[in-house]
Amino acid sequence: MAKIHETIKIEDLDKLKFTSIKYGGDIIHFKYDDIDYVVECSGEEGCSYVLRGHDKYKYDVLASWYSPIKIKDILKYQFNRRDLSSIDKWYFVKYLIKLGVVEPTTEQKQKYIQEELEIIEKERAEKVDALYDFFNSKEGL
């Protein structure tokens, strides 16, 4: 679980702007309300951070955690494109909510819960179908 020093409130996804991504270093730079933030993913090393930047070399650590997270875990692209403008902002924010870094709004909580329930229901339906298939096949008799 993440050690949270301070949470971020991302209430309007339109104000969230990705400014750069460094895949080799697993670093995501983004702005919200004209404040610079950095998510530094550890990859295999185990320690990741969310930082708030004041200038090029001075940051506040907002959260840190030990887990091998990579950019591909946090970012999802839309429209079969891989540029900054096609990053799924809700997927990114949802991941930070899950870590406890972003304090969700009421609407975000409801959307998050609804999506998680849909995932659980889909998995349950797949397991039920597999059980029916098993017991209706020759192996299950």
For each residue, the residues with C-beta under 8 A, 3 or more apart:
1: 65 100
2: 63 64 65 99 100 101
3: 63 64 65
4: 7 62 63 100 101
5: 60 61 62 63 64
6: 52 60 62 63
7: 4 62 100 101 102 103
8: 32 37 50 52 62 96 101 102 103
9: 102 103 105
10: 13 15 16 32 93 96 102
11: 15 105
12: 15 16
13: 10 16 89 90 93
14:
15: 10 11 12 32 33
16: 10 12 13 30 31 32 89 92 93
17: 30 31 32
18: 21 28 29 30 84 87
19: 29 30 31 36 84
20: 27 28 29 84
21: 18 27 28 29 71 75 84
22: 25 26 27
23: 26 71
24:
25: 22 40
26: 22 23 40 41 42 43 69 70 71
27: 20 21 22 38 39 40 41
28: 18 20 21 38 39 41 71 74 75
29: 18 19 20 21 36 37 38
30: 16 17 18 19 36 37 38 39
31: 16 17 19 34 35 36 37
32: 8 10 15 16 17 35 37
33: 15
34: 31
35: 31 32 52 53
36: 19 29 30 31 52 53
37: 8 29 30 31 32 50 51 52 53 62
38: 27 28 29 30 49 50 51 53 59
39: 27 28 30 48 49 50 51 74 96
40: 25 26 27 48 49 50 51
41: 26 27 28 48 69 70 71 73 74
42: 26 45 46 47 48 66 67 68 69
43: 26 68 69 70
44: 68
45: 42 68
46: 42 66 67 68
47: 42 64 65 66
48: 39 40 41 42 64 65 66 67 69
49: 38 39 40 61 62 63 64
50: 8 37 38 39 40 61 62 63 64 96 101
51: 37 38 39 40 59 60 61 62
52: 6 8 35 36 37 59 60 62
53: 35 36 37 38 56 58 59
54: 58 59 60
55: 58
56: 53
57:
58: 53 54 55
59: 38 51 52 53 54
60: 5 6 51 52 54
61: 5 49 50 51 64
62: 4 5 6 7 8 37 49 50 51 52 101
63: 2 3 4 5 6 49 50 99 100 101
64: 2 3 5 47 48 49 50 61
65: 1 2 3 47 48 69 99
66: 42 46 47 48
67: 42 46 48
68: 42 43 44 45 46
69: 26 41 42 43 48 65 73 74
70: 26 41 43 73 74
71: 21 23 26 28 41 74 75
72: 75
73: 41 69 70 95
74: 28 39 41 69 70 71 92 95 96
75: 21 28 71 72 87 88 91 92
76: 87 88 91 92
77: 80 81 82 86 87 88
78: 81 86 87 88
79: 86
80: 77
81: 77 78 85 86
82: 77 86
83: 86
84: 18 19 20 21 87
85: 81
86: 77 78 79 81 82 83
87: 18 75 76 77 78 84 92
88: 75 76 77 78 91 92
89: 13 16 92 93
90: 13 93 94 111
91: 75 76 88 94 95
92: 16 74 75 76 87 88 89 95 96
93: 10 13 16 89 90 96 97 102 108
94: 90 91 97 98 112 115
95: 73 74 91 92 98 99
96: 8 10 39 50 74 92 93 99 101 102
97: 93 94 100 101 102 104 108 112
98: 94 95
99: 2 63 65 95 96 102
100: 1 2 4 7 63 97
101: 2 4 7 8 50 62 63 96 97
102: 7 8 9 10 93 96 97 99
103: 7 8 9
104: 97 108 109 112
105: 9 11 108 109
106: 109 110
107: 110 111
108: 93 97 104 105 111 112
109: 104 105 106 112 113
110: 106 107 113 114
111: 90 107 108 114 115
112: 94 97 104 108 109 115 116
113: 109 110 116 117
114: 110 111 117 118
115: 94 111 112 118 119
116: 112 113 119 120
117: 113 114 120 121
118: 114 115 121 122
119: 115 116 122 123
120: 116 117 123 124
121: 117 118 124 125
122: 118 119 125 126
123: 119 120 126 127
124: 120 121 127 128
125: 121 122 128 129
126: 122 123 129 130
127: 123 124 130 131
128: 124 125 131 132
129: 125 126 132 133
130: 126 127 133 134
131: 127 128 134 135
132: 128 129 135 136
133: 129 130 136 137
134: 130 131 137 139 140
135: 131 132 140 141
136: 132 133 140
137: 133 134 140 141
138: 141
139: 134
140: 134 135 136 137
141: 135 137 138
